[in-house]
Amino acid sequence: MKNQLSRRKFLQHSAASAAALYLPSKAAAASATRTFNLTPQPGRAQLVPDQYGETEVWCFNGKVPGPEIRVRQGDRVRIEVDNQLSEQTTVHWHGLRVPNNMDGVPYLNQAPIEVGQKFIYEFDALDAGTFWYHPHQQSSSQIGRGLYGPLIVDESEPVKVDRDVTWVLDDWRLMQTAQIADDFGHRHDLSHAGRIGNTITVNGKIRELFEVHAGERIRLRLINCANARIFGLSFSGHTPTVIAIDGQPVTPHSQQRIVLGPAMRIDLILDMSANPGEQFEVIDNYYPRNTYGLISLAYSDSRLRSEPLADDIALSANPLAEPDIQQAVKYDVAFEGGAMGGMSGATMDGQWQEIRDMAHQGKFWAINGVAATGHIMDPLISLQRGQSCVMKLQNNTAWPHPIHLHGHSFRVLSRNGQETRHREWQDTVLLESEDQVEVAFVGDNPGDWMFHCHILEHQAAGMMGVIRIV
């Protein structure tokens, strides 16, 4: 009871602070209020070719992916969620800096939305960029059944392109009947690479061709909504230019291979420089033994222009507070466990347990020696509001982990001792096995914030913590 009371007092304090932080300014008050409705519900989707039939899914508004929510930077966003599932749910606005009580983590930020009940989320679109939405209640199974959708915040002055295209990437574990395998929470997935599927879709379908035009410039927004699959995309015959990562602008730079861990987003500029009638494959080769063609860029017989656009493609920065590295508090954060990880045990609910006993409870992972058993826990890190923080993230496991911090973006300062070239802002950073990555951020958004691996089976099996800002 003591912990519950202190938690309640903390929530009251942080809610008041968040209200002060997000109180609309005169400029914000003059911006538009955009209203949307989302209904998580059972549905059917034609994920695979027609001859195999439809797949029973869970989806928003009858669609996989859910409807694109598109607003302009500075808009007030109001979204009513009507839960028509057979179980509780929430919605998390991934990558958006929202007030703590709008973040969608059950019990940590809000009570779950009960069956047949509604909840209204409301926040300001502070940052322009590519984001997405998904549940955080039973997230492995709910996202794995299709509950997610894109959320795009347009800049006031977008870069000039011919087309702005979003590819929502996902994989599905389907049976021969084209139905989703109901083996969520399998111990092998929990302790190894996560739930990697056998069917890959782009915008909810197996895609063969994407038609383009010679001379065309495309802004391609990639969103990885998979539970666990990491994508490593190579655009045959083309060299994409990266202009944003996780919704945040980055110095434009060419990159031969685009790697997206689960939950990551990357915005590309693609100049279609080949000839009419030609065709080029986009190859996913992240897993060398499982390379395949994701989709083909198919040039039409017409030419849009003979020379590529010369317009600037650099995006304006979002209003993120720059961390003070010299004055920052520093924390070491170690990710441990999993198959072949050598972890002997961890603390669960305040008591040390050996790995064998943890495994019987479906727990295989830990952060700094603590395995999460729910969303409410003692904070891994506590910061005063406005305090800068540098975290040294160390992956002491045999598996990759995309590590996501709610409510904030962080600068990636270094990787394995080498300074990053672009000091990119991200909210999800991919740590390969044995990687060490330094990130820095300003704790300017008060509340208890989820900090976890976005391989959803790893999160469910203990790889989660809380960062508190007061």
N, C-alpha and C positions, 0 to 999 in steps of 0.2 A: 504493500500500500504506500509505503514511503516513496518508492521510486515513481509510482503512478502520480502522486501528488506533486513531486518535484517536476515531473514531466509536464503536468498540466500548467504549472506556473511558468515553466519555460516557454510553452507554446503561447500562453497569453502575452508574455513579454515579446517574443519574436513576432507574433502577429501584429502587435502594435508598432514595432519597429518597421516591419515590412510595409504596413500601411503608410507610415511616414515616408519611407523610401520611394514608394510607388504612387504617392499622391499626385494626381495629374497636374502638370504645370499649365500655364496659360496656353502654351503652344500645343501641349498634348490635348487640352480640352477642346481646342479648335480642330483637332484631327477627327477623322471619321471613326464611328463605332461600327464594327463589322460583326454581324450576328450569324451564327451557324448552328446547325443541329446535327448531332451524331447519334446514331442508334446502333450500338453493338448488338448483333443478332445472329442466329444461325442462317445459313444461306447455301447456295450452290454456285460453283464457278467452273468455267470451262478452262481449266489450267492446261490440259493436254489436248492433243488433236481430237477432233470431233468423234472419231470412231471409238474412242475409249470412254466416252460419256463424261458427265459432269462429276465434280468432286464436292462432297459435303464439307463446308468450311464454316468458320466463324468470321464475320466481317462487319464493317461499318457501312450502314445504309445500303446493304445488299451488294457491295462491290469489294473486289480484291484487286489492287489495294483500295483502301477507303477513299472517299472523295478528296481531291486536292483542296486544301484550305489555302487560299492565296490572299494576302493583304499587302498593304504598303507599310514601310517603316514609319513608326510613330502612331499607327492606328491602334485604337482600343479594340480588343478582340473579346467577344462574348460567345461562348460555346455551351449549348445545353446538351448534356449527354443523357440519353434515355436507355437504361439497361434492360434489354430484352433477351439477355442470355439466361441460362439456367443456373448461373452462379454469380457471385459478386464480381465486380470489376472496378477499374479506375482508368484514367487516361493521364499519361505523362507526356509532356511537350518537350521532346528530346532536343537539348541544345539551347532552348530558349531560357533566358534569365527572367523567370517569373517569380512572383511572391511565393514564399515557402508553402503557404496553405493552398496554393494552386498547382503544386508540383506533381500530385497524383501518386504518391507512394502510400500504400495503405498503412494506416495506424501511425506512421511517422508524420505524415502531413494532413491526412484526412481519413475519415471512416470510409471503408469501401462502399461503393454504390450498390445497394441491395437490388435483388431481382425485382424488376418492375418499378424501380425508383429512378429519380432524376437528380442530376447534380449540375450546377452551372459553374463553369470555369471562366474567369475574367482576368485579363492582364493586358499590358501594353506591349506592342511589338517593338522592343527597344533596338534590336539588331536586325539588319537586313541579312538575308542568306537562305540557305537550304537546310531545312529542319524536317522533323517527322514526329508523328504521334503514335503511341502504343500503350497498352495497359501495363501496370506493374503489379497487378494481382494475379497470381499464378501465371507469371509472364511467359515461362517456357512453353506451356501448353496453349495459352491464349494467343500469343504471337505466332507460335508454331501452327496454329489453325487458321491464321490469316488476318488477325486483328492489328492492322497498322495502316498508316496513310501518310502522304507527303504534306508538309506545311511549308509554303514558300512565302518569304517576306521580301517583296521587291524593293530595290533601292529607289530613292527619289529620282536618280539619274542613272538608269541601268546602262551597262555597256551596249554598244550597238552591235546587234547580231541579226541574222535573217530569221532564225528560229531559236526559241528557248524551250528546251526539251528536258523532261525528267525521266530517268530510268530507275524504277524501284526494283532492286534486285533481291531475290529470295530463293531459297531452296526448300524443297518439300520432301518428306519421307513418305512416298506413296507405295501402296501395294499394287498388285497386278489388276485389281478392280478399279484403280485410279482413286481409291479412298485413302485418307490419311491414316498411317499406321498409329494405332493407339498405344504406343509404348513409351509415352512421355515419362521422364524420371527414371529411365533404365540406368542401372548402376554403371554400366560401361560408359554411357554418355556422361554421367555425372563425374566420373573419375578420369576420363580421357579427354578427347577433343571436343566434347559436346555433341549435340544432336545434329549431325551433318546428314543432309538429305540426299536423295538420288534423282531429283527432278529440279531443274533450275528454270526460273521464270523471270521475264522482264515485263514489268507492269501487269503481273498476274497471268501471263501466258507464256508458253514456249514460243519464242520468236525465232524466225528464220532470217527474215530480211528487214532492214531498215533503209527506206529509200532516201537518197540524198541527191543533191544537184551539184554539178561541177561549178566551182567558184563560190559555193555557199559557205557562210560562217554560222556555226551552231554553238550555242552555249548548252552544254550537256551536263545536267545535274545528276550525279550518281548517288543513290542512297542504298546502303546495305541493310536490309531488314531481316536477314537470316539470323536464326538462333545462334549459329556457331560457325558457319562457313566463312572463310576469308577469301576474298576475290583478288586476283592479281591479273589485271587486264592489259593486254598488248593490242594496239590498234594497227594491224598490218597495213603498211604503206602510208601511215600517217604518224605524226608526232604531236600528241595533244599538248596544250599549254594549260597548266594548273593556275587557276586564278583565285580559288577559295578552298579552304579545308574546314570541314565541320561548320560551314556557314560563315566563317571569318575570312576576310580578304587576306591574300598572301601575295608577295612579290611575284608577278607572273613569271613562270619558268617552264621550260619544256621538260617532259618526263616520258621516258620510253614505256615504263610499266607503272600502272596505277594500282596501288595496293589499298584495299579497303577492308579493315576488320569489321566485325558486326557493329552496327550502329553508326559507323563513320559515313561521312559525306564528302564528296570532292566535286567541285565545279571545274569543268574543262572548257576551253575554247578549241573547237575543231574546225580548221579550214579545209574544205573539201577540194584538194588540189589535184586529184586524178582526173581522168577523162570520162566523158559520157559513155555509159555502157559497161564500165569496169566494175569489179566487185572485190571487196576485201573483207577478210574475217576479223572479228574481234575475238581474241583467244584468251581464255582463262587458264593460266598456267601456274597458279600459286602452288597447287599440289602437283609436283612433277609427274607422279604416276597416274594422274587423273586429269590430263590436259584435254580440253575440248573447245569447240567453237561455240561461243555464247550467242553470237548474232553476226550477220554479214551486212556490211555497208554496201548497198546496191545503188550505183549511180544511174540516174535516169538518162534518157537519150538527149536531154536538153542541157544547155549550159546557162547558168545564172549570170555569171560575169567571167571575164577573161583574166582579171587580176584580183588577188585577195584584197579584202577591205584593209585600209591603212589606219582605221580608227584605233584609239587607245583602248586597251582591254584591262587596265588596272582599275580595281574597285576602290571606292573610298572606305576608309577605316570606320569600323563601328565604335561606339563610345565606351570602350573598355578601359578601366583604370590600369595604368602601367605599374607593375609591381616594383617596389624599391628593393633591389636584390641585396644591397649592402645592409639594409636595416631589417631584412626579412628574418622571421624565425624559420628554423630548418628542422625538418623531420625526415628520418629514414623510414621507408615503408617497404616491408618485405612480403612478397606473395609466395606462399608455400603450399606444398601438398601435391595431391594427384598421383596417378599411377607413375611409378618410377621416380617419384619425387623424394623419397627417403625421409618424409616427415614422420616422426615417432608418435605425435599426438598434438593436441591443441586444447585451449580453454574453451569450454562450451557452457553457457549459462553460469559463468563464474567458477566452474570446476574443471580441473585438468582431466582429459580423457585420452586414452591410448587410441591410436588410429584404428585398431580393430573394432573397438567399441563405437568410435565415430562412424565407421562404415556401416554398422548395423542400423544406424539412424540416418543413413543417406548423406553423411557429411564427409568430405574428402579434402577440403581446402581451408586455408586460414590466411589472415592478414595480420602480421606481427604477432603470430601465435594465438590468434583468437578466431574461432569459426562461428560465423553468425548463425543463429537459429531462428531469427525473425527480423523484422525491420527496425524494431526499437532496441537499442543497445547503448552502452556507454560509449562516448565519442572516442574515436581513434585520435583525433586532433581537435583542440579547442582554440579558437582565435577570437580576439577582440575585433569588433567591426572596424573595417578600414585597415587592418593589419596585413602586411605582405607575408607570404609564406612560400618557401621553397621546399618541395618534396623530392627526395631521391627515391625513385621507384625501382625496386630490384626484383626481377623475376627469378626466383630460385626453384623453378619447376621445369619439367620436361616439355611443357606445352605453351603455346602463345596465349596472351591475354589482352584483349582490348579493354583498357581501364577507363571508366567514365565517372566524371564528377558532375553531380547535379547542381543547377543554380549558378554555375560559373563557367567561364572559359579560362584556360591557362596557357601561358607561353611555354613551348617546349624549348628548353635551353640547351640541352646536350643529350647525346646518345652514346653510351659506352665510352665516355670520356672525351668525345669530340663535339665541339660546339656545332649546333645546327646552323645550316647556312641561312635559313630564312626566319628563324625564331618564330615559327608559325604558332598562331593561336589555335587551340583545339579544345574539345570537351571530351574526346575519347582518343587515347593514345595506345597504339598497338605495341606491346612488349613481346618480342620473340623470346624463346627459351634463353635464360641467362642474361637477357638484356638488362642494362641499367640506364634509366632515363631520368633526367632532372626536369621538373616543371615548376613554374612559378605563377602565382595568382594573388589577387587582392581579395580578402574576405569581406566584400562589401554588401553581401546579400544575406541578411540575418536569418538564422534558423538552423535546424538540423537537416543536413543534406546527405543523401545517399551517395556512397562512393563504392564502386563495385566493378567486377569483371562483367562485360556485356556478352560473353558467352553465357547464355542464360542458365544453362545447367551448372556452370561453375558458381554463379551467384547463388542458385538454389542450394548448392552443396557446401556453402560456407564462405565464399569469397566476396564478402561485403563488409563495409564499415560505415561509420557515420562521422562526418566532419561538422562540428558545431561552431557557429558564429554568433556571438552575443554583442 
